[in-house]
Amino acid sequence: MEKGYDPTEELNYNWQQFALAWNALDAHACASFYAEDGVNIPPDFAARTGRDDIADFYEWLFAVHNAADYHHEIISVSYGVN
């Protein structure tokens, strides 16, 4: 990360896009925010590894539970610059 770079705007945009995907109950769009080999560790459920497994989890979650509207607020961002 270059010195002086502030990722706050980009992070806010990505969270907004995730919220849109969540509120649309779009499991594959939600999973697309994870790295191909990413891991999702939801509370009270087994960890899911990889986008396909994560998408499967979101599909199940959206089918079985009434998903609440997703809201997220970034309060602060801290990061190191080498």
C-alpha positions in Angstrom: 0.0 0.0 0.0 1.5 3.3 -1.0 2.2 5.9 1.7 -0.7 8.4 2.0 -3.3 6.0 0.6 -6.5 6.0 2.5 -8.7 2.9 1.8 -11.8 4.2 3.6 -13.8 5.2 0.5 -13.0 1.9 -1.2 -13.9 -0.1 1.9 -17.2 1.8 2.3 -18.0 1.1 -1.4 -17.3 -2.6 -1.1 -19.5 -2.9 2.1 -22.3 -1.1 0.3 -22.0 -3.5 -2.6 -22.0 -6.5 -0.2 -25.1 -5.1 1.5 -26.9 -4.8 -1.9 -26.0 -8.4 -2.7 -27.2 -9.5 0.8 -30.4 -7.6 0.6 -31.1 -9.1 -2.9 -30.5 -12.5 -1.3 -27.8 -13.1 -4.0 -25.6 -15.9 -2.5 -23.1 -15.9 -5.4 -22.6 -12.1 -5.3 -22.0 -12.3 -1.5 -19.5 -15.0 -2.0 -17.7 -13.0 -4.7 -16.3 -10.7 -2.1 -14.2 -13.6 -0.7 -10.9 -14.7 -2.2 -11.1 -17.9 -4.3 -9.7 -19.8 -1.3 -11.2 -17.5 1.3 -12.8 -18.7 4.6 -16.1 -17.6 6.1 -16.5 -18.4 9.8 -20.1 -17.6 10.6 -21.1 -17.6 14.3 -22.6 -20.9 15.4 -21.9 -22.6 12.0 -19.0 -24.6 10.6 -16.3 -22.7 8.6 -16.8 -22.6 4.9 -13.7 -22.6 2.5 -13.7 -21.3 -1.0 -16.2 -19.2 -2.9 -18.4 -22.2 -4.0 -18.7 -23.5 -0.4 -19.4 -20.0 0.9 -22.0 -19.4 -1.8 -23.7 -22.7 -0.9 -23.8 -21.6 2.7 -25.4 -18.2 1.8 -27.9 -20.0 -0.4 -28.9 -22.2 2.5 -28.9 -19.3 4.9 -31.2 -17.2 2.6 -33.5 -20.2 2.0 -33.9 -21.2 5.7 -33.7 -17.9 7.5 -35.4 -14.6 6.9 -32.4 -12.5 6.3 -32.6 -9.1 7.9 -31.5 -6.0 5.9 -27.8 -5.8 6.1 -26.3 -2.6 7.4 -22.6 -2.0 8.1 -20.8 1.1 9.3 -17.1 1.6 9.3 -16.1 3.6 12.4 -12.4 3.8 11.8 -9.7 2.3 9.6 -6.2 1.5 10.8 -3.5 0.0 8.7 0.3 -0.1 8.5 2.5 1.1 5.8 5.9 -0.6 5.3 
